[in-house]
Amino acid sequence: LATYRAQQRINAAAGLDANSPQVALAERLMLVSPHVDLRRPAALAYLLAAQGGAEAVLDSVTLGELRALTLAARRTQVPLRFRNALDNPVQVDLRVRSERLRLVDANDEGLLRLELPPGNSTVEVSVEVVTSGVFEVTFDVLIPGEVDLLERQEVQVRSRAFSGVGVGLSVASLLVLLAWWIRTTRASKSNTTPMAENDRRRPVA
């Protein structure tokens, strides 16, 4: 079981940065661990060291803490802050889990591929709000092509954008109100006109 876990984490780290020296070292430690001359405690120590090296690579890419978001338009951009402590640029997949907000440029699987340079960086992500209101959104950062999750954060989103149905209802209400106002104005004019005519035709005593 320890061998399987260590190998899984090494594969995940290699998927993130195959050229990392830490990944290469973890792979060498993994190869040494089953050596026949090693006793079980020593072999386990090699496995744990290999897994620890892989975990260090995976922990090198982080998403900055997300705070509550207020969105005033149906389509807008959300800035996401990342830190890549590795020496090489890396690629990650971003996934949003919500029925009320989606990534505009995501693929058919709902994933958006991002490239992160070494150091701190900010990525402007285009999102679209489906409905207005307050709701929770989950952001997942994954290794490309893998199910391995690098990070998951939940954030509260407050949307002030009108949905398509809301806009349609608002326009319909305005049209009904306008039609009622025009009809009322015309009726008022038609009722007052004959009275004015009679007043003009009445002889002066």
C-alpha positions as CSV (number, residue, x, y, z in Angstrom):
1,L,0.0,0.0,0.0
2,A,2.8,2.4,0.8
3,T,4.4,1.6,-2.5
4,Y,1.2,2.3,-4.4
5,R,0.6,5.7,-2.6
6,A,4.2,6.8,-3.2
7,Q,4.0,5.9,-6.9
8,Q,0.6,7.7,-7.2
9,R,2.0,10.9,-5.8
10,I,5.2,10.7,-7.9
11,N,3.0,10.3,-11.0
12,A,1.0,13.3,-10.0
13,A,4.1,15.5,-9.4
14,A,5.5,14.4,-12.7
15,G,2.3,15.5,-14.4
16,L,2.7,18.9,-12.9
17,D,6.5,19.3,-13.6
18,A,8.3,16.4,-15.1
19,N,11.6,18.4,-15.2
20,S,11.7,19.1,-11.5
21,P,14.8,17.8,-9.7
22,Q,12.6,16.8,-6.8
23,V,10.6,14.5,-9.0
24,A,13.7,12.9,-10.4
25,L,15.0,12.3,-6.8
26,A,11.7,10.8,-5.7
27,E,11.8,8.4,-8.7
28,R,15.3,7.3,-7.7
29,L,14.3,6.7,-4.1
30,M,11.3,4.7,-5.4
31,L,13.6,2.5,-7.4
32,V,15.9,1.9,-4.4
33,S,13.1,1.0,-1.9
34,P,12.5,-2.6,-3.1
35,H,16.2,-3.6,-3.1
36,V,16.6,-7.0,-1.6
37,D,19.4,-5.9,0.7
38,L,17.1,-3.4,2.4
39,R,15.2,-4.4,5.5
40,R,11.6,-3.4,5.8
41,P,12.1,-0.3,7.9
42,A,14.7,1.0,5.6
43,A,12.7,0.3,2.5
44,L,9.7,2.1,4.1
45,A,11.9,5.1,4.9
46,Y,12.8,5.3,1.2
47,L,9.2,5.1,0.2
48,L,8.2,7.8,2.6
49,A,11.1,10.0,1.4
50,A,10.0,9.5,-2.2
51,Q,6.4,10.4,-1.4
52,G,7.5,13.4,0.6
53,G,9.5,14.7,-2.3
54,A,6.5,14.4,-4.6
55,E,4.2,16.1,-2.1
56,A,6.6,19.0,-1.9
57,V,6.3,19.5,-5.6
58,L,2.5,19.4,-5.5
59,D,2.5,21.9,-2.6
60,S,4.6,24.3,-4.6
61,V,1.6,25.5,-6.6
62,T,-1.1,27.2,-4.6
63,L,-4.2,29.4,-5.2
64,G,-4.4,32.6,-3.2
65,E,-7.2,32.8,-0.6
66,L,-10.5,33.6,-2.3
67,R,-12.7,36.2,-0.7
68,A,-16.4,37.0,-1.2
69,L,-17.1,38.1,-4.8
70,T,-19.7,40.7,-5.9
71,L,-20.5,40.5,-9.6
72,A,-22.5,43.4,-11.2
73,A,-22.7,42.0,-14.8
74,R,-23.7,38.7,-16.3
75,R,-20.3,38.4,-17.9
76,T,-17.2,39.6,-16.1
77,Q,-13.6,38.7,-15.2
78,V,-12.5,37.4,-11.8
79,P,-8.9,37.8,-10.8
80,L,-7.3,34.7,-9.3
81,R,-3.9,34.8,-7.6
82,F,-1.5,31.9,-7.9
83,R,1.9,31.1,-6.6
84,N,4.3,28.7,-8.4
85,A,7.3,28.0,-6.2
86,L,8.9,25.8,-8.8
87,D,11.6,26.8,-11.2
88,N,9.6,26.0,-14.3
89,P,6.2,27.2,-15.7
90,V,3.5,24.8,-15.0
91,Q,0.0,24.1,-16.4
92,V,-3.1,23.5,-14.3
93,D,-6.8,22.9,-15.0
94,L,-9.3,25.1,-13.3
95,R,-12.9,23.8,-12.6
96,V,-15.8,25.7,-11.2
97,R,-18.5,23.7,-9.5
98,S,-21.8,25.7,-9.4
99,E,-25.1,25.6,-11.2
100,R,-25.3,29.4,-11.2
101,L,-21.9,30.4,-12.4
102,R,-19.7,29.0,-15.2
103,L,-16.3,29.5,-16.9
104,V,-16.8,31.2,-20.2
105,D,-13.8,29.6,-21.9
106,A,-14.0,26.1,-20.4
107,N,-13.9,23.0,-22.6
108,D,-16.6,20.4,-22.9
109,E,-15.5,18.9,-19.6
110,G,-15.8,22.2,-17.8
111,L,-12.0,22.7,-17.4
112,L,-10.0,25.8,-18.2
113,R,-6.3,25.3,-18.9
114,L,-4.0,27.9,-17.2
115,E,-0.3,28.4,-17.5
116,L,1.5,29.7,-14.4
117,P,5.0,31.2,-14.6
118,P,7.4,30.8,-11.6
119,G,6.6,33.2,-8.7
120,N,3.4,35.1,-8.1
121,S,0.9,35.7,-10.9
122,T,-2.7,36.9,-11.4
123,V,-5.0,35.3,-14.0
124,E,-8.1,37.1,-15.2
125,V,-10.8,34.4,-15.6
126,S,-14.0,35.1,-17.6
127,V,-17.1,33.9,-15.9
128,E,-20.8,34.1,-16.6
129,V,-23.6,34.4,-14.0
130,V,-26.7,32.3,-14.8
131,T,-29.0,33.8,-12.1
132,S,-28.9,36.6,-9.6
133,G,-28.6,36.2,-5.8
134,V,-26.2,34.9,-3.3
135,F,-24.7,31.4,-3.7
136,E,-21.6,29.3,-3.0
137,V,-19.0,28.5,-5.7
138,T,-16.3,25.9,-5.5
139,F,-13.0,26.4,-7.4
140,D,-10.9,23.3,-8.0
141,V,-7.3,23.4,-9.2
142,L,-6.2,20.1,-10.8
143,I,-3.2,18.6,-12.6
144,P,-3.9,18.5,-16.4
145,G,-5.2,15.2,-17.6
146,E,-5.3,13.8,-14.0
147,V,-7.9,13.5,-11.3
148,D,-5.4,14.7,-8.7
149,L,-6.7,17.8,-6.9
150,L,-4.1,20.4,-6.1
151,E,-6.4,22.7,-4.2
152,R,-10.1,23.4,-3.5
153,Q,-11.6,26.6,-2.2
154,E,-15.2,27.7,-1.7
155,V,-16.3,31.3,-2.0
156,Q,-19.5,33.2,-1.6
157,V,-20.7,35.0,-4.7
158,R,-23.2,37.9,-4.7
159,S,-24.6,38.5,-8.2
160,R,-26.5,41.7,-9.0
161,A,-26.9,40.8,-12.7
162,F,-30.3,40.3,-14.1
163,S,-30.9,36.9,-15.7
164,G,-32.5,36.7,-19.2
165,V,-35.9,35.8,-17.7
166,G,-35.7,38.8,-15.3
167,V,-34.9,41.2,-18.1
168,G,-37.8,39.8,-20.2
169,L,-40.3,40.2,-17.4
170,S,-39.1,43.7,-16.7
171,V,-39.5,44.8,-20.3
172,A,-42.9,43.1,-20.5
173,S,-44.1,45.0,-17.4
174,L,-42.9,48.3,-18.8
175,L,-44.8,47.7,-22.1
176,V,-48.0,46.8,-20.3
177,L,-47.7,49.9,-18.1
178,L,-47.0,52.1,-21.2
179,A,-50.0,50.6,-23.0
180,W,-52.3,51.3,-20.0
181,W,-51.0,54.9,-19.7
182,I,-51.7,55.6,-23.4
183,R,-55.2,54.0,-23.2
184,T,-56.0,56.0,-20.1
185,T,-54.8,59.3,-21.6
186,R,-56.8,58.8,-24.8
187,A,-59.9,57.9,-22.8
188,S,-59.5,61.0,-20.7
189,K,-59.2,63.3,-23.7
190,S,-62.2,61.8,-25.4
191,N,-64.4,62.4,-22.3
192,T,-63.4,66.0,-21.9
193,T,-63.6,67.1,-25.6
194,P,-67.5,67.1,-26.0
195,M,-67.9,69.0,-22.8
196,A,-65.6,71.7,-24.0
197,E,-67.5,71.9,-27.3
198,N,-70.9,72.2,-25.5
199,D,-69.5,75.1,-23.5
200,R,-68.4,76.9,-26.6
201,R,-71.8,76.5,-28.3
202,R,-74.0,77.5,-25.2
203,P,-75.5,81.1,-25.9
204,V,-74.4,83.8,-23.6
205,A,-77.3,85.1,-21.4
